[in-house]
Amino acid sequence: MAAIKYRLIKKDSRTNARLGILETPHGVIETPVFMPVGTQATVKAMTPEELKEIGATIILSNTYHLYLRPGHKIIEKAGGLHRFMNWDRAILTDSGGFQIFSLSSLRKIKEEGVEFRSHIDGSKHFFTPEKVIEIQNALGSDIIMSFDECAPYPADYEYVKNSMELTIKWAERGKKAHKNTEKQALFGIVQGGIYEDLRKECAQRLVEMDFPGYSIGGLSVGEPKNVMYDIVDLTTEYLPENKPRYLMGVGSPDDLIEGVIRGVDMFDCVLPTRIARNGTVFTSKGKLIVRDAPYAEDFSPLDEECDCYTCKNYSRAYIRHLFKANEILAARLATIHNLYFLIKLMERIREAIRQDRLLEFKKQFFKKYGYKEE
Ligand SMILES: CO[C@@H]1O[C@H](CNc2nc3cc4c(=O)[nH]c(N)nc4cc3[nH]2)[C@H]2OC(C)(C)O[C@@H]12
């Protein structure tokens, strides 16, 4: 029996949006879903109870970081990542491919694998597709990622073609090495840069390998939004309807809505938690930099329309004070709000798909938030 089961509940009548249910060994997930990022076995500033309170059903963690610190062997001895971090709902781990390229220095890419230096202490390491699967098997995450190369943007056709070929080879090797298939679902990651033929070929060859789900990688790496949207559109065309699609590293409210419209089911991004710690929050009328002077005597909530713990109990003036005083509670209250905002947005998107009014919802949300229609 497979580790996860995806059921397509309803297709939107005018877009590629889908309403789905994803059953995992650690609970049921309604899709489309936003996954809070907990890179080092914690969603920064949040306790697991607070994450459940705001409705998180699945969170991300990271092979590269946990391998370097505290080490996957320690987490295995603790009984796996769920036990170690006291999170009994679903966990998806990224494979480290992207982190090696975005965080570590001195990288040598060979067919065998990638040599890199730790961004923590400069020590040398060597990741292969087999090693990365072994680490994720030790962590025990419910959904694990293949080892891939996220080509930089921009990158020329030849580079992206070779990189995509390597990603395909590594996907095959990882699939062979993955032993725990009934408890951990391994996703293939589609690469191919901004090149339509490479995206199509990569998707088709991964689909031939029959993964339980597919990630769209190589995006949210600095390309223009409309380029990202076009690549998502063309890639989902070659992915099976009855399997989940996960757009890695996305995103902001507009990107989430545009991604759902183009057939994406799962999203993750550091944005909500990262900008929260810097004093920027999402509101129904756009982003608000609560640490700014105008809010010094503004006793209204961050967002009048929000019913999260932060908005029910604290004012902009108080939260601004916390940021100015560099108080830890500032990051906590802003993070609770930002994650709740995106998780609630996904709930409203799912409701709009149910009622076949997703495009109307998008129009309404964009107008109020201050986005320009694409
Ligand atoms: C807006 O947040 C910034 O943008 C990055 C998110 N964008 C992103 N694109 C990704 C692509 C891949 C991929 O191709 N493969 C694998 N395995 N994982 C991936 C993870 C990815 N995340 C965040 O990463 C940094 C920290 C650089 O800034 C954040």
The ligand as an ORCA input file, in Angstrom:
! r2SCAN-3c Opt
* xyz 0 1
  C      10.796     33.598     -1.644
  O      11.670     32.751     -0.873
  C      13.015     32.804     -1.319
  O      13.130     32.018     -2.521
  C      13.469     30.707     -2.187
  C      12.227     29.914     -2.456
  N      12.345     29.377     -3.787
  C      12.632     28.100     -3.991
  N      12.792     27.586     -5.226
  C      13.110     26.280     -5.053
  C      13.459     25.293     -5.977
  C      13.807     24.011     -5.511
  C      14.243     22.970     -6.416
  O      14.320     23.157     -7.642
  N      14.599     21.774     -5.890
  C      14.518     21.527     -4.551
  N      14.882     20.302     -4.098
  N      14.093     22.444     -3.673
  C      13.755     23.712     -4.120
  C      13.387     24.712     -3.199
  C      13.080     26.002     -3.664
  N      12.759     27.168     -3.012
  C      13.851     30.678     -0.755
  O      15.205     30.206     -0.709
  C      16.023     31.288     -0.280
  C      16.403     31.012      1.170
  C      17.208     31.413     -1.228
  O      15.218     32.485     -0.352
  C      13.866     32.105     -0.316
*
